[in-house]
Amino acid sequence: MRQMAIIGGGAAGLCCACEAAHLAKKQKKALQITLFEAQNRVGKKLLVTGNGRCNLTNLQTNAEDYNENARDFITPALTRFPPQSTLAFFERLGLFTHADAAGRVYPLSNQAAGVLDALRLEAARLGVQVRTETRVTAVKRQNGAFLLNGKERFDVLVLACGGKAAVKDYNGDALLRALGVPFTATAPSLVKLTTTSDFPKALKGVRAVATLRLLLCGKAVAEEAGELQFSEGVLSGICAMNLSAKLGRFFAKGGTDAAVQIDFVPSMTSEALLQTLRQLCASGQRTLNEHLLSGLLPKQVGLALLKQANLSPAKPTASLSGENLEALVRVCKALRLPVSGTKGYADAQVMLGGARLDAFFPQTLEAKAVPQLYCIGELLDVDGLCGGFNLQWAFASARLCAAAVVEGTP
Ligand SMILES: Cc1cc2nc3c(=O)[nH]c(=O)nc-3n(C[C@H](O)[C@H](O)[C@H](O)COP(=O)(O)OP(=O)(O)OC[C@H]3O[C@@H](n4cnc5c(N)ncnc54)[C@H](O)[C@@H]3O)c2cc1C
C-alpha cells in the first residue's frame, strides 16, 4: 500500500485528500492517505471565508486574476480544473451553489460550514485518516521516503500548509526549506491600506462607491472600482484590498513613494461634474456649500471634500468663484492620499510570495529536485484578487496534484 501524507487540513489539503482517495478507489489503486492538521479541527479558515458564506470560486476566473509571475505556472491547473469543474466536484460531494452577477459562487445555503462539511464527510467516507492537533514540525528525506516528526514514513508528501494570513505559528516556509525547496519573500495581501492622511478620520464607518488608482513613484499602475470604506488612517473595501497585492510587492522591493488617487464621482467626467455644479449654483437649487454635493455623494464625504478644497460649508454657493468650483471638482475626481503601507498578516486574507514556482513542474506540482514531494494552495507563490480566486486556486491545484499522485500509484 502506497502511503501518502498531506500536511495541512485546509481547503487545498482536504480537497486533495478527497480527490486522490476518489481516483484511487475508481482506478483500483492501493493508496492510504493521512492528513495532518495542527489545529483541533480541519478547515477552520474555510469557515470565515466570504464573511462566513465562502466564496468558493469565480465563474470568470482567468490567469489575469493572479500575480503576474504566476500566470504561466497556474495555467495547466486552471485549464484542467476550471471553475465549472470545481462546481462539478462539489456537486459530487452533495454541495450545491449559486453565483452572483460578478461570477462569485457561494453555497446554496450561504454557509461556509456547508463547504467544510462536504469536504470532511467525503474524506471520512473514503477512509482518509485525519490527525487533528498534530503539527508537523520536522520533515526529512530518507532513503527515497519522507520521515515526518522523526517517526512516520511516507512514500508521497503533499505540503498544503497555506500562508501566514490570519494564522499564528506558521512553519510552512521552514518545512519547505528543510527539503531544500526555495521560499520567496512574503507580505500580507488582500488587506487594508494605511495612510498618514487625516482625510479618512472624519469618515470613520462611511462607505462610498469610488474608483481608486494606485500610484507608485507617481505612475498609475492599477485601478479598481467599488465600495471604499474609511477608518482612522485606514482605507478598506474590496477595491482598496485588491490594490494591496501590488503595494505589498512594491514595499517588499524597498519602494516608498506610494499613493492612491480617488475618483468619488466615477460616473461623470470632470467637465460634466463642473457643469453640473455650476448649474446647481446658478439655478438656486443649492444655496449653501454644504448642500452642493448632497445629490452626488454621501453627506459626510461631501463635507470632507469641501474641506479638502478649502471651502466653508456654511457659506453661500453664490460666493463660489469659477476657480473654487474647479478646485472642488479636482478633489472629487482625483483626491490623492499618500499610502504608508498595509495592515499586517492578522488582518490579511492571503499571503503573497511562498514556495518558488520554478522549483515545481506546473503540470503536476511535483518538486523538480525532490521526487514525490508536491506543493499546493496558498503555500505556493500564487495569490489572487478578492472574489473566489484564491479558493479556486486551492481546489484546482489540489486536484491537479491528486491526479498526478494517483497516476503514479501502481
Ligand atoms: C478572513 C478571510 C476570508 C477569506 N475569504 C475568501 C473567499 O471568500 N474566497 C476565496 O477564494 N478566498 C478567501 N480567503 C483566502 C482563502 O481562505 C485561502 O486562500 C485558502 O484557504 C488557502 O487554502 P490552503 O488550503 O492553501 O490554506 P489554508 O486554508 O490556510 O489551510 C492550511 C492548513 O494547514 C494547517 N497547517 C499549517 N501548517 C501545518 C503544520 N506544520 N502541520 C499541520 N497542519 C498545518 C493549518 O492549520 C490550516 O488548517 C479568505 C481568507 C481569509 C483569512
The ligand as an SDF file (V2000), in Angstrom:
LIG
                    3D

 53 58  0  0  0  0  0  0  0  0999 V2000
  -10.9730   36.2400    6.5140 C   0  0  0  0  0  0  0  0  0  0  0  0
  -10.6610   35.5310    5.2240 C   0  0  0  0  0  0  0  0  0  0  0  0
  -11.6320   35.4760    4.2350 C   0  0  0  0  0  0  0  0  0  0  0  0
  -11.3570   34.8520    3.0140 C   0  0  0  0  0  0  0  0  0  0  0  0
  -12.3500   34.7520    2.0950 N   0  0  0  0  0  0  0  0  0  0  0  0
  -12.1060   34.1320    0.9020 C   0  0  0  0  0  0  0  0  0  0  0  0
  -13.1630   33.9230   -0.0350 C   0  0  0  0  0  0  0  0  0  0  0  0
  -14.3450   34.2110    0.2180 O   0  0  0  0  0  0  0  0  0  0  0  0
  -12.8270   33.3520   -1.2410 N   0  0  0  0  0  0  0  0  0  0  0  0
  -11.5500   32.9550   -1.5380 C   0  0  0  0  0  0  0  0  0  0  0  0
  -11.3030   32.4640   -2.6450 O   0  0  0  0  0  0  0  0  0  0  0  0
  -10.5610   33.0650   -0.6280 N   0  0  0  0  0  0  0  0  0  0  0  0
  -10.8030   33.6150    0.5850 C   0  0  0  0  0  0  0  0  0  0  0  0
   -9.8000   33.7070    1.5220 N   0  0  0  0  0  0  0  0  0  0  0  0
   -8.4830   33.1000    1.2050 C   0  0  0  0  0  0  0  0  0  0  0  0
   -8.5600   31.5670    1.3410 C   0  0  0  0  0  0  0  0  0  0  0  0
   -9.1380   31.2540    2.6040 O   0  0  0  0  0  0  0  0  0  0  0  0
   -7.1730   30.9180    1.2580 C   0  0  0  0  0  0  0  0  0  0  0  0
   -6.5190   31.3420    0.0810 O   0  0  0  0  0  0  0  0  0  0  0  0
   -7.3110   29.3960    1.2580 C   0  0  0  0  0  0  0  0  0  0  0  0
   -7.9040   28.9630    2.4650 O   0  0  0  0  0  0  0  0  0  0  0  0
   -5.9610   28.7250    1.0770 C   0  0  0  0  0  0  0  0  0  0  0  0
   -6.1440   27.3370    1.2000 O   0  0  0  0  0  0  0  0  0  0  0  0
   -4.9380   26.4180    1.6980 P   0  0  0  0  0  0  0  0  0  0  0  0
   -5.5090   25.0600    1.9210 O   0  0  0  0  0  0  0  0  0  0  0  0
   -3.7710   26.5930    0.8290 O   0  0  0  0  0  0  0  0  0  0  0  0
   -4.5420   27.0210    3.1230 O   0  0  0  0  0  0  0  0  0  0  0  0
   -5.4320   27.0540    4.4810 P   0  0  0  0  0  0  0  0  0  0  0  0
   -6.8610   27.0540    4.1690 O   0  0  0  0  0  0  0  0  0  0  0  0
   -4.8490   28.1860    5.2680 O   0  0  0  0  0  0  0  0  0  0  0  0
   -5.0780   25.6830    5.1790 O   0  0  0  0  0  0  0  0  0  0  0  0
   -3.8060   25.3540    5.6800 C   0  0  0  0  0  0  0  0  0  0  0  0
   -4.0000   24.3860    6.8290 C   0  0  0  0  0  0  0  0  0  0  0  0
   -2.7500   23.7960    7.1570 O   0  0  0  0  0  0  0  0  0  0  0  0
   -2.6310   23.7070    8.5650 C   0  0  0  0  0  0  0  0  0  0  0  0
   -1.1890   23.6650    8.8490 N   0  0  0  0  0  0  0  0  0  0  0  0
   -0.2650   24.6030    8.5530 C   0  0  0  0  0  0  0  0  0  0  0  0
    0.9610   24.2060    8.9240 N   0  0  0  0  0  0  0  0  0  0  0  0
    0.8150   22.9560    9.4600 C   0  0  0  0  0  0  0  0  0  0  0  0
    1.7300   22.0120   10.0240 C   0  0  0  0  0  0  0  0  0  0  0  0
    3.0410   22.2690   10.1050 N   0  0  0  0  0  0  0  0  0  0  0  0
    1.2530   20.8330   10.4790 N   0  0  0  0  0  0  0  0  0  0  0  0
   -0.1020   20.5590   10.4080 C   0  0  0  0  0  0  0  0  0  0  0  0
   -1.0040   21.4240    9.8820 N   0  0  0  0  0  0  0  0  0  0  0  0
   -0.5480   22.5980    9.4170 C   0  0  0  0  0  0  0  0  0  0  0  0
   -3.3270   24.9650    9.0450 C   0  0  0  0  0  0  0  0  0  0  0  0
   -3.7290   24.8740   10.3880 O   0  0  0  0  0  0  0  0  0  0  0  0
   -4.5010   25.0680    8.0830 C   0  0  0  0  0  0  0  0  0  0  0  0
   -5.6340   24.3840    8.5590 O   0  0  0  0  0  0  0  0  0  0  0  0
  -10.0620   34.2990    2.7650 C   0  0  0  0  0  0  0  0  0  0  0  0
   -9.1000   34.3380    3.7710 C   0  0  0  0  0  0  0  0  0  0  0  0
   -9.3940   34.9440    4.9940 C   0  0  0  0  0  0  0  0  0  0  0  0
   -8.3370   34.9580    6.0720 C   0  0  0  0  0  0  0  0  0  0  0  0
  1  2  1  0
  2  3  1  0
  2 52  2  0
  3  4  2  0
  4  5  1  0
  4 50  1  0
  5  6  2  0
  6  7  1  0
  6 13  1  0
  7  8  2  0
  7  9  1  0
  9 10  1  0
 10 11  2  0
 10 12  1  0
 12 13  2  0
 13 14  1  0
 14 15  1  0
 14 50  1  0
 15 16  1  0
 16 17  1  0
 16 18  1  0
 18 19  1  0
 18 20  1  0
 20 21  1  0
 20 22  1  0
 22 23  1  0
 23 24  1  0
 24 25  2  0
 24 26  1  0
 24 27  1  0
 27 28  1  0
 28 29  2  0
 28 30  1  0
 28 31  1  0
 31 32  1  0
 32 33  1  0
 33 34  1  0
 33 48  1  0
 34 35  1  0
 35 36  1  0
 35 46  1  0
 36 37  1  0
 36 45  1  0
 37 38  2  0
 38 39  1  0
 39 40  1  0
 39 45  2  0
 40 41  1  0
 40 42  2  0
 42 43  1  0
 43 44  2  0
 44 45  1  0
 46 47  1  0
 46 48  1  0
 48 49  1  0
 50 51  2  0
 51 52  1  0
 52 53  1  0
M  END
$$$$
